[in-house]
């Protein structure tokens, strides 16, 4: 039995709690500093993103210059990138093994490149921009303060949370996301205070400077019964494999385009031509940019073509696969919301309800962050969705297997030791892909 009185006499208790108090205060301060900087910079980005989106919507002729925007993006990263082209995966790599490879230039580079993609009609998101800005700020602060490697890794996680929080205005989910996204099946609780402080500070600054106005009006779920659970499990199969299709198609296009078109200027230019051609076939500019109108419609019961979710996958996979910048997460929201509203009539459900559930389900499956996705869904749509969200997010996470949008995530077999035969099969697949 622990000798509490003896420990007090030896000052062990005082030393332990003294350390914990110093640790807590240190990371409340450092995390808040990261979050404040994230909130300021990302607020400027959000204001710019709104402006370029509005300009494109009212001046659709500008889409014809998307190939030139691709050339400009290639030139920026060729001249100034120095590894920054790895994007969010480099941020995760630095958390796993900090080497100071994330330079401050990553922030302005991804900000400019994302605005270019959205101005000229690329189909992309915005969270990768927030995460990379947050990571660049955190890395710069860590080097300036000459933090030890472990502390620098925690700063990077705080940067991820701050960036995510400033982009979406969901600080609770953002705090969890920064801890959960690093390793599949694990949460890095050692950085909890830093991530929480950063997420809250970033959300407060963001709300003051550039409030997030993405409010969705899905109806409340009044009854959760066995029939609803059965329907949700069926829908989850579709959500999980939509995430797999998006992830694998985006990665495949990126690999093949790099093999066939090694020139960093020509590759995104050709991608821009293909995207323009696809737009001319579809004749619907809602697939360009964030496609936020799709989400608002799907979560309020609007009906869209049954293939709309697949077209959004194609537009976004082409945009990101050919080297334009932005992010995967918001397109995943769009894909999930559209797929949910499409499946709803088949399952005799309210399209708005299943659209809201699909909004987070596809994201959870593709990002491998089911806890953050569940909390984010509750923050956006309310607590009546808690049971459906936790069900579809965790089941979808399992069904999607190892396929994920972040290739640098530390991979485990859902938290267990990976069977040797699985590792052998994956190695064979990688060898075949390299030969192709």
Secondary structure as UniProt FT lines:
FT   HELIX           4..9
FT   TURN            10..11
FT   HELIX           12..58
FT   HELIX           60..65
FT   HELIX           66..80
FT   TURN            81..83
FT   HELIX           84..86
FT   HELIX           88..96
FT   HELIX           105..119
FT   TURN            120..121
FT   HELIX           127..144
FT   TURN            145..146
FT   HELIX           149..168
FT   HELIX           171..180
FT   TURN            184..185
FT   HELIX           189..191
FT   HELIX           192..209
FT   HELIX           226..260
FT   HELIX           264..282
FT   HELIX           285..287
FT   TURN            289..290
FT   HELIX           292..298
FT   TURN            299..301
FT   TURN            306..307
FT   HELIX           308..321
FT   TURN            322..323
FT   HELIX           329..344
FT   HELIX           345..347
FT   HELIX           351..367
FT   HELIX           370..381
FT   HELIX           383..385
FT   HELIX           386..399
FT   TURN            400..402
FT   TURN            407..408
FT   TURN            414..415
FT   HELIX           420..435
//
